[in-house]
């Protein structure tokens, strides 16, 4: 699909009856990667809701209008084996042969990625050597929902394997991302606690707060490293009372 720049996307959305703030247009264009049909479907979905602002905030690739388009135009055209590969690998924000082999516990993933990238599937290389690939964000969201629906028991294990792979590769941020996505407070807590001086020293406490988001002190009562990380992170923000609770 031809990618629309933000200015053209804004015009398309206005013609579809959706007049958004510039920042919202930029965000939607980024998430759809300027895909005209998906932008039109997003506009139709938002316009059908009572509160457009809330609808925009909730909009994702598993919206029924968008997911039906993905199914008809993309998913129905690929083999079941390829579809299973894509659904499972949607736990990764970037894919390569080695990381997919490790996370999906298979082999020859690099050949699958190279083959799929020249089809209608919105999978694009992100480097000159075509070792790393990335799915269209909304298509990936739809696949992630499909994974939760069809194989709810495998997600946590795949996130743990992805975290281990990225940790060994030296990508600490993604290792923590996957530990948090797996719901593994012990693992994410240890990664955070061991590297907290670096994050705070680099002025990246907002990133730490992002990883802490959604977890309460009660939920983390059995994960000492996670709780200690939260206490120090809130203390660094000047939130003494919150730090004391942790």
KOLKOLNU-111230 format. One record per residue (C-alpha): residue number from 1; residue in one letter; x, y, z. Coordinates in steps of 0.001 Angstrom, whole numbers, plus 500000, padded with zeros to 6 digits. Layout:
BEGIN
i; aa; px; py; pz
NUM; a; X; Y; Z $
...
REM end
This chain:
BEGIN
i; aa; px; py; pz
1; x; 500000; 500000; 500000 $
2; x; 501160; 503554; 499243 $
3; x; 501882; 505423; 502455 $
4; x; 500183; 508774; 502889 $
5; x; 502051; 511650; 504547 $
6; x; 500359; 513384; 507469 $
7; x; 498994; 516297; 505386 $
8; x; 497285; 513969; 502905 $
9; x; 496050; 511753; 505726 $
10; x; 494460; 514789; 507413 $
11; x; 492678; 515637; 504154 $
12; x; 491441; 512058; 503755 $
13; x; 490137; 512010; 507329 $
14; x; 488365; 515355; 506894 $
15; x; 486705; 514094; 503710 $
16; x; 485562; 511096; 505728 $
17; x; 483944; 513459; 508237 $
18; x; 486651; 513283; 510889 $
19; x; 488360; 516534; 511845 $
20; x; 491198; 515724; 514245 $
21; x; 493863; 517749; 515970 $
22; x; 497242; 517683; 514235 $
23; x; 498811; 515543; 516949 $
24; x; 495999; 512990; 516638 $
25; x; 496399; 512872; 512865 $
26; x; 500137; 512365; 513258 $
27; x; 499583; 509547; 515765 $
28; x; 496985; 507808; 513593 $
29; x; 499171; 508179; 510497 $
30; x; 502093; 506659; 512376 $
31; x; 500030; 503741; 513658 $
32; x; 498513; 502994; 510247 $
33; x; 501767; 503855; 508461 $
34; x; 499679; 506059; 506196 $
35; x; 497725; 503111; 504775 $
36; x; 494804; 504859; 502974 $
37; x; 492250; 502064; 503293 $
38; x; 493014; 501552; 506983 $
39; x; 492763; 505311; 507576 $
40; x; 489326; 505314; 505937 $
41; x; 488209; 502329; 508025 $
42; x; 489537; 503998; 511176 $
43; x; 487544; 507122; 510345 $
44; x; 484394; 505068; 509748 $
45; x; 484826; 503252; 513054 $
46; x; 485436; 506460; 515009 $
47; x; 482497; 508252; 513377 $
48; x; 480199; 505386; 514365 $
49; x; 480955; 505935; 518061 $
50; x; 479151; 508349; 520366 $
51; x; 482376; 509884; 521668 $
52; x; 484980; 510324; 518878 $
53; x; 487750; 511287; 521312 $
54; x; 487257; 508146; 523373 $
55; x; 486873; 506053; 520227 $
56; x; 490183; 507356; 518887 $
57; x; 491915; 506514; 522161 $
58; x; 490546; 502958; 522063 $
59; x; 491097; 502368; 518355 $
60; x; 493332; 499388; 517605 $
61; x; 493971; 496894; 514854 $
62; x; 491405; 494500; 516325 $
63; x; 488587; 496969; 515608 $
64; x; 486010; 494911; 513716 $
65; x; 486083; 497025; 510548 $
66; x; 489867; 497009; 510361 $
67; x; 490294; 493361; 511346 $
68; x; 487709; 492234; 508781 $
69; x; 489679; 494053; 506089 $
70; x; 492915; 492423; 507246 $
71; x; 491284; 489011; 507201 $
72; x; 489780; 489390; 503737 $
73; x; 492771; 491031; 502065 $
74; x; 495718; 489423; 503860 $
75; x; 495014; 486516; 506184 $
76; x; 492845; 484540; 503745 $
77; x; 495622; 484701; 501145 $
78; x; 498409; 483094; 503205 $
79; x; 498888; 479479; 504218 $
80; x; 497827; 478287; 507678 $
81; x; 501483; 477657; 508572 $
82; x; 502484; 481201; 507608 $
83; x; 499508; 482611; 509470 $
84; x; 500490; 480699; 512605 $
85; x; 504033; 482011; 512251 $
86; x; 502793; 485604; 511992 $
87; x; 500334; 485268; 514880 $
88; x; 502959; 483831; 517213 $
89; x; 505725; 486215; 516171 $
90; x; 503435; 489183; 516878 $
91; x; 504812; 489159; 520427 $
92; x; 507904; 490799; 518871 $
93; x; 507999; 494445; 517811 $
94; x; 510964; 493632; 515532 $
95; x; 511629; 490224; 513991 $
96; x; 514758; 488523; 512733 $
97; x; 515526; 484926; 511909 $
98; x; 517466; 484223; 515140 $
99; x; 514991; 485822; 517528 $
100; x; 512002; 484159; 515833 $
101; x; 513782; 480791; 515938 $
102; x; 514393; 481226; 519673 $
103; x; 510963; 482563; 520617 $
104; x; 508900; 480254; 518404 $
105; x; 511198; 477269; 519044 $
106; x; 511648; 476506; 515358 $
107; x; 514256; 476876; 512604 $
108; x; 514656; 478689; 509267 $
109; x; 512612; 481705; 510343 $
110; x; 514858; 484013; 508304 $
111; x; 513710; 482306; 505095 $
112; x; 510051; 482654; 506131 $
113; x; 510477; 486374; 506859 $
114; x; 512177; 487017; 503526 $
115; x; 509431; 485151; 501663 $
116; x; 506556; 486828; 503494 $
117; x; 508066; 490311; 503034 $
118; x; 507542; 490147; 499239 $
119; x; 503853; 489232; 499562 $
120; x; 500828; 491352; 500404 $
121; x; 501504; 490973; 504136 $
122; x; 502478; 494364; 505672 $
123; x; 505883; 493135; 506856 $
124; x; 508774; 495413; 505965 $
125; x; 512570; 495269; 506456 $
126; x; 513975; 497918; 508766 $
127; x; 517651; 497601; 507850 $
128; x; 519692; 497627; 504660 $
129; x; 520673; 493969; 504970 $
130; x; 517058; 492837; 505475 $
131; x; 517863; 490925; 508635 $
132; x; 515243; 492725; 510750 $
133; x; 511572; 493191; 509900 $
134; x; 508578; 494946; 511415 $
135; x; 504836; 494429; 510996 $
136; x; 502421; 497278; 510394 $
137; x; 501438; 498354; 513939 $
138; x; 497698; 497873; 513486 $
139; x; 498102; 494540; 511720 $
140; x; 500330; 493445; 514609 $
141; x; 497657; 494522; 517128 $
142; x; 495123; 492363; 515313 $
143; x; 497501; 489390; 515337 $
144; x; 498176; 489866; 519056 $
145; x; 494444; 489739; 519759 $
146; x; 494226; 486577; 517647 $
147; x; 497051; 485042; 519698 $
148; x; 495291; 485872; 522983 $
149; x; 492105; 484326; 521614 $
150; x; 493504; 481156; 520047 $
151; x; 496558; 480316; 522161 $
152; x; 496296; 482137; 525494 $
153; x; 498619; 479688; 527213 $
154; x; 501693; 480307; 525050 $
155; x; 502055; 484089; 525253 $
156; x; 503838; 484312; 528597 $
157; x; 506365; 481619; 527689 $
158; x; 507134; 483291; 524358 $
159; x; 507595; 486659; 526047 $
160; x; 509987; 485055; 528528 $
161; x; 512019; 483508; 525713 $
162; x; 512017; 486829; 523870 $
163; x; 513213; 488593; 527009 $
164; x; 516022; 486080; 527491 $
165; x; 517119; 486454; 523866 $
166; x; 517190; 490250; 524019 $
167; x; 518999; 490247; 527356 $
168; x; 521712; 488021; 525917 $
169; x; 521851; 490283; 522846 $
170; x; 522397; 493306; 525096 $
171; x; 519013; 494937; 524433 $
172; x; 517974; 495618; 528015 $
173; x; 514917; 497741; 527190 $
174; x; 513308; 495002; 525129 $
175; x; 514291; 492374; 527701 $
176; x; 512359; 494342; 530337 $
177; x; 509464; 494968; 527942 $
178; x; 509028; 491225; 527422 $
179; x; 509437; 490355; 531109 $
180; x; 506661; 492847; 531906 $
181; x; 504475; 491520; 529071 $
182; x; 504927; 488019; 530481 $
183; x; 503647; 489293; 533821 $
184; x; 506867; 488060; 535431 $
185; x; 507450; 490517; 538272 $
186; x; 510453; 488618; 539614 $
187; x; 512256; 488677; 536285 $
188; x; 511333; 492255; 535362 $
189; x; 512117; 493379; 538914 $
190; x; 515604; 491893; 538867 $
191; x; 516368; 493401; 535461 $
192; x; 515155; 496794; 536620 $
193; x; 516808; 496700; 540032 $
194; x; 520182; 495568; 538674 $
195; x; 520183; 498385; 536123 $
196; x; 518301; 501104; 537993 $
197; x; 521366; 503318; 538658 $
198; x; 521995; 503477; 534928 $
199; x; 518401; 504389; 534082 $
200; x; 518219; 507062; 536763 $
201; x; 521683; 508370; 535932 $
202; x; 520725; 508736; 532269 $
203; x; 517560; 510636; 533155 $
204; x; 515340; 507738; 532069 $
205; x; 513097; 507474; 535105 $
206; x; 510066; 507981; 532837 $
207; x; 510955; 504683; 531139 $
208; x; 511150; 502989; 534541 $
209; x; 507756; 504449; 535464 $
210; x; 506344; 503075; 532211 $
211; x; 507451; 499560; 533168 $
212; x; 506016; 499993; 536665 $
213; x; 502687; 501258; 535339 $
214; x; 499640; 499171; 536191 $
215; x; 501260; 497200; 539013 $
216; x; 500254; 497959; 542591 $
217; x; 502346; 497514; 545727 $
218; x; 500026; 494704; 546824 $
219; x; 500515; 492858; 543521 $
220; x; 504286; 493147; 543866 $
221; x; 504407; 492177; 547532 $
222; x; 506182; 488919; 546695 $
223; x; 508631; 490489; 544232 $
224; x; 511149; 492357; 546371 $
225; x; 513321; 493668; 543519 $
226; x; 510297; 495076; 541704 $
227; x; 509050; 496777; 544871 $
228; x; 512486; 498229; 545639 $
229; x; 512734; 499551; 542075 $
230; x; 509339; 501221; 542436 $
231; x; 510284; 502779; 545767 $
232; x; 513516; 504252; 544430 $
233; x; 511900; 505406; 541199 $
234; x; 509127; 507263; 543030 $
235; x; 511654; 508691; 545488 $
236; x; 513674; 510031; 542543 $
237; x; 510483; 511778; 541377 $
238; x; 510039; 513360; 544791 $
239; x; 506998; 511217; 545644 $
240; x; 508094; 510318; 549154 $
241; x; 504717; 509064; 550375 $
242; x; 504324; 506760; 547351 $
243; x; 507888; 505510; 547809 $
244; x; 507148; 504688; 551427 $
245; x; 504100; 502623; 550448 $
246; x; 506274; 500589; 548113 $
REM end
